[in-house]
Amino acid sequence: MSVIYLLISVSIFVAIGFFIAFIVAVKSGQYDDDYTPSVRILFDDEIKITTQTKDSPTEEKQV
């Protein structure tokens, strides 16, 4: 029975450690994305690039 108490206490300390690491990462701006929302409207859902090959002069290739 004492092993369960030991495991619960260790798991609580590990969870607190991960929570502190998460808070530090959020405070330091690790998850901030300032660039993508401002340019998302400029791009289409599908980007088509035209390339010329020997077989067909105007073949469209989707990326």
PDB file of N, CA, C and O in Angstrom:
ATOM      1  N   MET A   1       0.814  -1.185   0.000  1.00  0.00           N
ATOM      2  CA  MET A   1       0.000   0.000   0.000  1.00  0.00           C
ATOM      3  C   MET A   1       0.865   1.258   0.000  1.00  0.00           C
ATOM      4  O   MET A   1       0.462   2.283  -0.551  1.00  0.00           O
ATOM      5  N   SER A   2       2.026   1.194   0.599  1.00  0.00           N
ATOM      6  CA  SER A   2       2.890   2.376   0.648  1.00  0.00           C
ATOM      7  C   SER A   2       3.477   2.693  -0.731  1.00  0.00           C
ATOM      8  O   SER A   2       3.852   3.833  -1.003  1.00  0.00           O
ATOM      9  N   VAL A   3       3.553   1.682  -1.595  1.00  0.00           N
ATOM     10  CA  VAL A   3       4.060   1.914  -2.947  1.00  0.00           C
ATOM     11  C   VAL A   3       3.095   2.810  -3.723  1.00  0.00           C
ATOM     12  O   VAL A   3       3.531   3.655  -4.504  1.00  0.00           O
ATOM     13  N   ILE A   4       1.814   2.637  -3.519  1.00  0.00           N
ATOM     14  CA  ILE A   4       0.818   3.467  -4.198  1.00  0.00           C
ATOM     15  C   ILE A   4       0.976   4.927  -3.775  1.00  0.00           C
ATOM     16  O   ILE A   4       0.911   5.823  -4.616  1.00  0.00           O
ATOM     17  N   TYR A   5       1.180   5.171  -2.493  1.00  0.00           N
ATOM     18  CA  TYR A   5       1.383   6.541  -2.028  1.00  0.00           C
ATOM     19  C   TYR A   5       2.645   7.149  -2.635  1.00  0.00           C
ATOM     20  O   TYR A   5       2.668   8.327  -2.992  1.00  0.00           O
ATOM     21  N   LEU A   6       3.679   6.347  -2.746  1.00  0.00           N
ATOM     22  CA  LEU A   6       4.920   6.808  -3.353  1.00  0.00           C
ATOM     23  C   LEU A   6       4.700   7.148  -4.830  1.00  0.00           C
ATOM     24  O   LEU A   6       5.146   8.199  -5.292  1.00  0.00           O
ATOM     25  N   LEU A   7       4.028   6.286  -5.564  1.00  0.00           N
ATOM     26  CA  LEU A   7       3.783   6.525  -6.982  1.00  0.00           C
ATOM     27  C   LEU A   7       2.885   7.742  -7.210  1.00  0.00           C
ATOM     28  O   LEU A   7       3.109   8.513  -8.143  1.00  0.00           O
ATOM     29  N   ILE A   8       1.886   7.912  -6.375  1.00  0.00           N
ATOM     30  CA  ILE A   8       1.003   9.074  -6.509  1.00  0.00           C
ATOM     31  C   ILE A   8       1.771  10.361  -6.242  1.00  0.00           C
ATOM     32  O   ILE A   8       1.604  11.343  -6.966  1.00  0.00           O
ATOM     33  N   SER A   9       2.603  10.368  -5.219  1.00  0.00           N
ATOM     34  CA  SER A   9       3.366  11.586  -4.919  1.00  0.00           C
ATOM     35  C   SER A   9       4.382  11.890  -6.023  1.00  0.00           C
ATOM     36  O   SER A   9       4.558  13.050  -6.395  1.00  0.00           O
ATOM     37  N   VAL A  10       5.043  10.872  -6.541  1.00  0.00           N
ATOM     38  CA  VAL A  10       6.004  11.088  -7.625  1.00  0.00           C
ATOM     39  C   VAL A  10       5.282  11.592  -8.875  1.00  0.00           C
ATOM     40  O   VAL A  10       5.783  12.493  -9.548  1.00  0.00           O
ATOM     41  N   SER A  11       4.131  11.036  -9.193  1.00  0.00           N
ATOM     42  CA  SER A  11       3.392  11.468 -10.380  1.00  0.00           C
ATOM     43  C   SER A  11       2.891  12.901 -10.232  1.00  0.00           C
ATOM     44  O   SER A  11       2.833  13.639 -11.215  1.00  0.00           O
ATOM     45  N   ILE A  12       2.532  13.296  -9.031  1.00  0.00           N
ATOM     46  CA  ILE A  12       2.113  14.677  -8.803  1.00  0.00           C
ATOM     47  C   ILE A  12       3.286  15.624  -9.010  1.00  0.00           C
ATOM     48  O   ILE A  12       3.118  16.683  -9.614  1.00  0.00           O
ATOM     49  N   PHE A  13       4.473  15.267  -8.522  1.00  0.00           N
ATOM     50  CA  PHE A  13       5.648  16.111  -8.731  1.00  0.00           C
ATOM     51  C   PHE A  13       6.019  16.195 -10.215  1.00  0.00           C
ATOM     52  O   PHE A  13       6.411  17.259 -10.693  1.00  0.00           O
ATOM     53  N   VAL A  14       5.901  15.099 -10.932  1.00  0.00           N
ATOM     54  CA  VAL A  14       6.188  15.112 -12.371  1.00  0.00           C
ATOM     55  C   VAL A  14       5.173  15.986 -13.105  1.00  0.00           C
ATOM     56  O   VAL A  14       5.545  16.754 -13.992  1.00  0.00           O
ATOM     57  N   ALA A  15       3.899  15.875 -12.744  1.00  0.00           N
ATOM     58  CA  ALA A  15       2.859  16.688 -13.375  1.00  0.00           C
ATOM     59  C   ALA A  15       3.082  18.167 -13.093  1.00  0.00           C
ATOM     60  O   ALA A  15       2.895  18.999 -13.981  1.00  0.00           O
ATOM     61  N   ILE A  16       3.474  18.504 -11.887  1.00  0.00           N
ATOM     62  CA  ILE A  16       3.759  19.901 -11.550  1.00  0.00           C
ATOM     63  C   ILE A  16       4.962  20.401 -12.350  1.00  0.00           C
ATOM     64  O   ILE A  16       4.975  21.544 -12.807  1.00  0.00           O
ATOM     65  N   GLY A  17       5.966  19.549 -12.518  1.00  0.00           N
ATOM     66  CA  GLY A  17       7.136  19.921 -13.326  1.00  0.00           C
ATOM     67  C   GLY A  17       6.771  20.202 -14.773  1.00  0.00           C
ATOM     68  O   GLY A  17       7.235  21.185 -15.351  1.00  0.00           O
ATOM     69  N   PHE A  18       5.936  19.341 -15.368  1.00  0.00           N
ATOM     70  CA  PHE A  18       5.502  19.580 -16.740  1.00  0.00           C
ATOM     71  C   PHE A  18       4.634  20.828 -16.845  1.00  0.00           C
ATOM     72  O   PHE A  18       4.722  21.556 -17.834  1.00  0.00           O
ATOM     73  N   PHE A  19       3.809  21.082 -15.856  1.00  0.00           N
ATOM     74  CA  PHE A  19       2.967  22.273 -15.862  1.00  0.00           C
ATOM     75  C   PHE A  19       3.817  23.545 -15.779  1.00  0.00           C
ATOM     76  O   PHE A  19       3.533  24.527 -16.464  1.00  0.00           O
ATOM     77  N   ILE A  20       4.841  23.525 -14.954  1.00  0.00           N
ATOM     78  CA  ILE A  20       5.744  24.679 -14.841  1.00  0.00           C
ATOM     79  C   ILE A  20       6.491  24.891 -16.156  1.00  0.00           C
ATOM     80  O   ILE A  20       6.659  26.027 -16.600  1.00  0.00           O
ATOM     81  N   ALA A  21       6.942  23.795 -16.782  1.00  0.00           N
ATOM     82  CA  ALA A  21       7.630  23.913 -18.071  1.00  0.00           C
ATOM     83  C   ALA A  21       6.695  24.486 -19.135  1.00  0.00           C
ATOM     84  O   ALA A  21       7.124  25.288 -19.964  1.00  0.00           O
ATOM     85  N   PHE A  22       5.435  24.089 -19.122  1.00  0.00           N
ATOM     86  CA  PHE A  22       4.457  24.615 -20.066  1.00  0.00           C
ATOM     87  C   PHE A  22       4.228  26.106 -19.835  1.00  0.00           C
ATOM     88  O   PHE A  22       4.184  26.880 -20.791  1.00  0.00           O
ATOM     89  N   ILE A  23       4.084  26.512 -18.587  1.00  0.00           N
ATOM     90  CA  ILE A  23       3.857  27.928 -18.271  1.00  0.00           C
ATOM     91  C   ILE A  23       5.059  28.768 -18.700  1.00  0.00           C
ATOM     92  O   ILE A  23       4.883  29.863 -19.233  1.00  0.00           O
ATOM     93  N   VAL A  24       6.264  28.277 -18.478  1.00  0.00           N
ATOM     94  CA  VAL A  24       7.468  29.001 -18.884  1.00  0.00           C
ATOM     95  C   VAL A  24       7.519  29.132 -20.401  1.00  0.00           C
ATOM     96  O   VAL A  24       7.885  30.189 -20.916  1.00  0.00           O
ATOM     97  N   ALA A  25       7.155  28.070 -21.128  1.00  0.00           N
ATOM     98  CA  ALA A  25       7.162  28.124 -22.590  1.00  0.00           C
ATOM     99  C   ALA A  25       6.130  29.112 -23.122  1.00  0.00           C
ATOM    100  O   ALA A  25       6.392  29.822 -24.093  1.00  0.00           O
ATOM    101  N   VAL A  26       4.969  29.161 -22.496  1.00  0.00           N
ATOM    102  CA  VAL A  26       3.938  30.103 -22.929  1.00  0.00           C
ATOM    103  C   VAL A  26       4.374  31.540 -22.640  1.00  0.00           C
ATOM    104  O   VAL A  26       4.189  32.428 -23.472  1.00  0.00           O
ATOM    105  N   LYS A  27       4.945  31.761 -21.477  1.00  0.00           N
ATOM    106  CA  LYS A  27       5.388  33.112 -21.106  1.00  0.00           C
ATOM    107  C   LYS A  27       6.520  33.610 -21.999  1.00  0.00           C
ATOM    108  O   LYS A  27       6.620  34.810 -22.255  1.00  0.00           O
ATOM    109  N   SER A  28       7.373  32.704 -22.475  1.00  0.00           N
ATOM    110  CA  SER A  28       8.498  33.115 -23.310  1.00  0.00           C
ATOM    111  C   SER A  28       8.111  33.273 -24.773  1.00  0.00           C
ATOM    112  O   SER A  28       8.946  33.660 -25.590  1.00  0.00           O
ATOM    113  N   GLY A  29       6.853  32.980 -25.124  1.00  0.00           N
ATOM    114  CA  GLY A  29       6.397  33.179 -26.489  1.00  0.00           C
ATOM    115  C   GLY A  29       6.652  32.016 -27.406  1.00  0.00           C
ATOM    116  O   GLY A  29       6.678  32.191 -28.624  1.00  0.00           O
ATOM    117  N   GLN A  30       6.840  30.845 -26.869  1.00  0.00           N
ATOM    118  CA  GLN A  30       7.132  29.667 -27.677  1.00  0.00           C
ATOM    119  C   GLN A  30       5.987  29.329 -28.626  1.00  0.00           C
ATOM    120  O   GLN A  30       6.235  28.846 -29.730  1.00  0.00           O
ATOM    121  N   TYR A  31       4.760  29.566 -28.230  1.00  0.00           N
ATOM    122  CA  TYR A  31       3.602  29.172 -29.020  1.00  0.00           C
ATOM    123  C   TYR A  31       2.985  30.336 -29.788  1.00  0.00           C
ATOM    124  O   TYR A  31       1.918  30.171 -30.379  1.00  0.00           O
ATOM    125  N   ASP A  32       3.612  31.494 -29.798  1.00  0.00           N
ATOM    126  CA  ASP A  32       3.084  32.644 -30.523  1.00  0.00           C
ATOM    127  C   ASP A  32       3.339  32.482 -32.018  1.00  0.00           C
ATOM    128  O   ASP A  32       4.422  32.068 -32.432  1.00  0.00           O
ATOM    129  N   ASP A  33       2.345  32.807 -32.809  1.00  0.00           N
ATOM    130  CA  ASP A  33       2.471  32.771 -34.257  1.00  0.00           C
ATOM    131  C   ASP A  33       1.890  34.070 -34.796  1.00  0.00           C
ATOM    132  O   ASP A  33       0.685  34.177 -35.024  1.00  0.00           O
ATOM    133  N   ASP A  34       2.750  35.046 -34.993  1.00  0.00           N
ATOM    134  CA  ASP A  34       2.301  36.347 -35.457  1.00  0.00           C
ATOM    135  C   ASP A  34       2.287  36.452 -36.974  1.00  0.00           C
ATOM    136  O   ASP A  34       1.614  37.324 -37.523  1.00  0.00           O
ATOM    137  N   TYR A  35       3.014  35.582 -37.660  1.00  0.00           N
ATOM    138  CA  TYR A  35       3.172  35.716 -39.103  1.00  0.00           C
ATOM    139  C   TYR A  35       2.044  35.058 -39.889  1.00  0.00           C
ATOM    140  O   TYR A  35       1.519  35.667 -40.820  1.00  0.00           O
ATOM    141  N   THR A  36       1.662  33.850 -39.546  1.00  0.00           N
ATOM    142  CA  THR A  36       0.715  33.083 -40.343  1.00  0.00           C
ATOM    143  C   THR A  36      -0.661  33.733 -40.459  1.00  0.00           C
ATOM    144  O   THR A  36      -1.179  33.784 -41.575  1.00  0.00           O
ATOM    145  N   PRO A  37      -1.289  34.229 -39.404  1.00  0.00           N
ATOM    146  CA  PRO A  37      -2.617  34.820 -39.591  1.00  0.00           C
ATOM    147  C   PRO A  37      -2.627  36.022 -40.528  1.00  0.00           C
ATOM    148  O   PRO A  37      -3.623  36.253 -41.214  1.00  0.00           O
ATOM    149  N   SER A  38      -1.553  36.785 -40.573  1.00  0.00           N
ATOM    150  CA  SER A  38      -1.546  37.976 -41.413  1.00  0.00           C
ATOM    151  C   SER A  38      -1.374  37.659 -42.887  1.00  0.00           C
ATOM    152  O   SER A  38      -1.794  38.453 -43.728  1.00  0.00           O
ATOM    153  N   VAL A  39      -0.767  36.520 -43.236  1.00  0.00           N
ATOM    154  CA  VAL A  39      -0.562  36.189 -44.644  1.00  0.00           C
ATOM    155  C   VAL A  39      -1.434  35.041 -45.121  1.00  0.00           C
ATOM    156  O   VAL A  39      -1.366  34.680 -46.295  1.00  0.00           O
ATOM    157  N   ARG A  40      -2.234  34.466 -44.271  1.00  0.00           N
ATOM    158  CA  ARG A  40      -3.067  33.328 -44.663  1.00  0.00           C
ATOM    159  C   ARG A  40      -4.064  33.715 -45.747  1.00  0.00           C
ATOM    160  O   ARG A  40      -4.368  32.904 -46.623  1.00  0.00           O
ATOM    161  N   ILE A  41      -4.574  34.930 -45.702  1.00  0.00           N
ATOM    162  CA  ILE A  41      -5.560  35.370 -46.673  1.00  0.00           C
ATOM    163  C   ILE A  41      -4.940  35.554 -48.062  1.00  0.00           C
ATOM    164  O   ILE A  41      -5.660  35.541 -49.061  1.00  0.00           O
ATOM    165  N   LEU A  42      -3.639  35.720 -48.137  1.00  0.00           N
ATOM    166  CA  LEU A  42      -2.984  35.966 -49.413  1.00  0.00           C
ATOM    167  C   LEU A  42      -2.788  34.707 -50.247  1.00  0.00           C
ATOM    168  O   LEU A  42      -2.571  34.807 -51.455  1.00  0.00           O
ATOM    169  N   PHE A  43      -2.858  33.544 -49.649  1.00  0.00           N
ATOM    170  CA  PHE A  43      -2.585  32.304 -50.352  1.00  0.00           C
ATOM    171  C   PHE A  43      -3.871  31.543 -50.638  1.00  0.00           C
ATOM    172  O   PHE A  43      -4.795  31.535 -49.824  1.00  0.00           O
ATOM    173  N   ASP A  44      -3.921  30.905 -51.797  1.00  0.00           N
ATOM    174  CA  ASP A  44      -5.053  30.055 -52.153  1.00  0.00           C
ATOM    175  C   ASP A  44      -4.909  28.710 -51.468  1.00  0.00           C
ATOM    176  O   ASP A  44      -3.866  28.396 -50.896  1.00  0.00           O
ATOM    177  N   ASP A  45      -5.974  27.917 -51.535  1.00  0.00           N
ATOM    178  CA  ASP A  45      -5.911  26.588 -50.954  1.00  0.00           C
ATOM    179  C   ASP A  45      -4.987  25.678 -51.759  1.00  0.00           C
ATOM    180  O   ASP A  45      -4.255  24.870 -51.187  1.00  0.00           O
ATOM    181  N   GLU A  46      -5.020  25.807 -53.077  1.00  0.00           N
ATOM    182  CA  GLU A  46      -4.159  24.995 -53.929  1.00  0.00           C
ATOM    183  C   GLU A  46      -3.249  25.911 -54.724  1.00  0.00           C
ATOM    184  O   GLU A  46      -3.696  26.905 -55.297  1.00  0.00           O
ATOM    185  N   ILE A  47      -1.988  25.576 -54.755  1.00  0.00           N
ATOM    186  CA  ILE A  47      -1.009  26.356 -55.505  1.00  0.00           C
ATOM    187  C   ILE A  47      -0.685  25.571 -56.772  1.00  0.00           C
ATOM    188  O   ILE A  47      -0.282  24.410 -56.712  1.00  0.00           O
ATOM    189  N   LYS A  48      -0.867  26.223 -57.915  1.00  0.00           N
ATOM    190  CA  LYS A  48      -0.577  25.574 -59.188  1.00  0.00           C
ATOM    191  C   LYS A  48       0.653  26.230 -59.803  1.00  0.00           C
ATOM    192  O   LYS A  48       0.733  27.452 -59.924  1.00  0.00           O
ATOM    193  N   ILE A  49       1.603  25.395 -60.184  1.00  0.00           N
ATOM    194  CA  ILE A  49       2.822  25.864 -60.808  1.00  0.00           C
ATOM    195  C   ILE A  49       2.844  25.313 -62.226  1.00  0.00           C
ATOM    196  O   ILE A  49       2.689  24.108 -62.423  1.00  0.00           O
ATOM    197  N   THR A  50       3.034  26.174 -63.208  1.00  0.00           N
ATOM    198  CA  THR A  50       3.108  25.703 -64.584  1.00  0.00           C
ATOM    199  C   THR A  50       4.559  25.413 -64.915  1.00  0.00           C
ATOM    200  O   THR A  50       5.450  26.230 -64.678  1.00  0.00           O
ATOM    201  N   THR A  51       4.774  24.228 -65.469  1.00  0.00           N
ATOM    202  CA  THR A  51       6.108  23.832 -65.885  1.00  0.00           C
ATOM    203  C   THR A  51       6.034  23.333 -67.316  1.00  0.00           C
ATOM    204  O   THR A  51       5.005  22.814 -67.747  1.00  0.00           O
ATOM    205  N   GLN A  52       7.107  23.488 -68.040  1.00  0.00           N
ATOM    206  CA  GLN A  52       7.154  22.996 -69.403  1.00  0.00           C
ATOM    207  C   GLN A  52       8.037  21.765 -69.445  1.00  0.00           C
ATOM    208  O   GLN A  52       9.151  21.753 -68.920  1.00  0.00           O
ATOM    209  N   THR A  53       7.506  20.718 -70.088  1.00  0.00           N
ATOM    210  CA  THR A  53       8.272  19.491 -70.264  1.00  0.00           C
ATOM    211  C   THR A  53       8.390  19.209 -71.748  1.00  0.00           C
ATOM    212  O   THR A  53       7.833  19.937 -72.569  1.00  0.00           O
ATOM    213  N   LYS A  54       9.109  18.160 -72.093  1.00  0.00           N
ATOM    214  CA  LYS A  54       9.266  17.802 -73.497  1.00  0.00           C
ATOM    215  C   LYS A  54       7.961  17.274 -74.089  1.00  0.00           C
ATOM    216  O   LYS A  54       7.685  17.497 -75.268  1.00  0.00           O
ATOM    217  N   ASP A  55       7.155  16.576 -73.284  1.00  0.00           N
ATOM    218  CA  ASP A  55       5.938  15.948 -73.797  1.00  0.00           C
ATOM    219  C   ASP A  55       4.840  16.968 -74.066  1.00  0.00           C
ATOM    220  O   ASP A  55       4.266  16.982 -75.155  1.00  0.00           O
ATOM    221  N   SER A  56       4.550  17.799 -73.118  1.00  0.00           N
ATOM    222  CA  SER A  56       3.494  18.789 -73.298  1.00  0.00           C
ATOM    223  C   SER A  56       4.024  20.153 -72.865  1.00  0.00           C
ATOM    224  O   SER A  56       4.585  20.282 -71.777  1.00  0.00           O
ATOM    225  N   PRO A  57       3.852  21.160 -73.697  1.00  0.00           N
ATOM    226  CA  PRO A  57       4.437  22.466 -73.372  1.00  0.00           C
ATOM    227  C   PRO A  57       3.751  23.192 -72.219  1.00  0.00           C
ATOM    228  O   PRO A  57       4.392  23.996 -71.542  1.00  0.00           O
ATOM    229  N   THR A  58       2.468  22.931 -71.978  1.00  0.00           N
ATOM    230  CA  THR A  58       1.775  23.626 -70.875  1.00  0.00           C
ATOM    231  C   THR A  58       1.094  22.608 -69.991  1.00  0.00           C
ATOM    232  O   THR A  58      -0.103  22.356 -70.122  1.00  0.00           O
ATOM    233  N   GLU A  59       1.842  22.040 -69.117  1.00  0.00           N
ATOM    234  CA  GLU A  59       1.304  21.067 -68.169  1.00  0.00           C
ATOM    235  C   GLU A  59       1.274  21.712 -66.788  1.00  0.00           C
ATOM    236  O   GLU A  59       2.270  22.287 -66.350  1.00  0.00           O
ATOM    237  N   GLU A  60       0.152  21.620 -66.108  1.00  0.00           N
ATOM    238  CA  GLU A  60       0.047  22.193 -64.773  1.00  0.00           C
ATOM    239  C   GLU A  60       0.355  21.124 -63.740  1.00  0.00           C
ATOM    240  O   GLU A  60      -0.114  19.990 -63.836  1.00  0.00           O
ATOM    241  N   LYS A  61       1.134  21.495 -62.772  1.00  0.00           N
ATOM    242  CA  LYS A  61       1.532  20.577 -61.708  1.00  0.00           C
ATOM    243  C   LYS A  61       1.068  21.146 -60.388  1.00  0.00           C
ATOM    244  O   LYS A  61       1.367  22.296 -60.066  1.00  0.00           O
ATOM    245  N   GLN A  62       0.330  20.344 -59.611  1.00  0.00           N
ATOM    246  CA  GLN A  62      -0.144  20.798 -58.307  1.00  0.00           C
ATOM    247  C   GLN A  62       0.866  20.428 -57.248  1.00  0.00           C
ATOM    248  O   GLN A  62       1.424  19.331 -57.241  1.00  0.00           O
ATOM    249  N   VAL A  63       1.083  21.371 -56.356  1.00  0.00           N
ATOM    250  CA  VAL A  63       2.033  21.149 -55.258  1.00  0.00           C
ATOM    251  C   VAL A  63       1.279  20.848 -54.014  1.00  0.00           C
ATOM    252  O   VAL A  63       1.883  20.627 -52.964  1.00  0.00           O
TER     253      VAL A  63
END
